[in-house]
Structure formats: structure tokens, C-alpha cells
Amino acid sequence: MALHRDIFWVGRQWAVTGAGIQAIDQRLRGVLDIEIARLWDDDLVQSRRAKPGVNAADFDKAMSVARERFPQEPTSDPLVAQLKALGVLEASVVNPVVPAMQLRAEGRLARFLPQWRVRR
């Protein structure tokens, strides 16, 4: 997996990007990458840190930079968390329930309502 286009920090082996923490070595194809929504999952972080060949000092620096850049928020949707971390969403997400359709023709005769047509 190629590095995300938004790069915030680059170390020797790891980079903090808009997708989270990514390994710079592209031959790994994103196997060790950590998404923004999973930065605070300590079990996942420790399992990635314990892999052979991982530069622990560089990984720890990347984790500290990523956790400063993307603070933990109590959201249930990882997509919303990633969009907020990137600065795309500023306001809190409101429940996207569509309101019931309002009929404005109640109590009127249909022949007096304005007509509309779709033009081709």
C-alpha cells in the first residue's frame, strides 16, 4: 500500500500520515500499518511493536506523534473518527435520519396546484 498523500512525520522506518501509522518500506504492502481508529488499541500496538525487524525507538516516536496528531475521541464509527482527525468534519455528526415527507397539498384541490415537468 502506498503512503497516504498527507504526511505529517517521517522517521527511518515509520511515517505518520493521514491514514495513521504506515511503514515506509513499500515491500510490506501495508501489513504493519495502523489505521487512525486503531491507534489507541494497545493490544494491536504491542503486537506490531513486537514484530521482528521493527525499530522500537522509531515506532515509539511515530506512536507519540500520531497520538498527539489524532487524539482519542469516543466515537463508534471509525470513518467519522478519521474524517475528524483529518479536519474534514468540524461539527459533530447529527443522526442522519431523514424527516418525514411533508405534503403541502392537503386541503387544496389538485387542479389548482402548480404543475411541474421534467425536461429532457
PyMOL commands that set and color helices and strands:
alter all, ss='L'
color gray80, all
select helices_A, chain A and resi 26-28+36-38+42-49+56-69+78-86+110-112
alter helices_A, ss='H'
color red, helices_A
select strands_A, chain A and resi 7-10+14-17+20-23+34-35
alter strands_A, ss='S'
color yellow, strands_A
deselect
rebuild
show_as cartoon
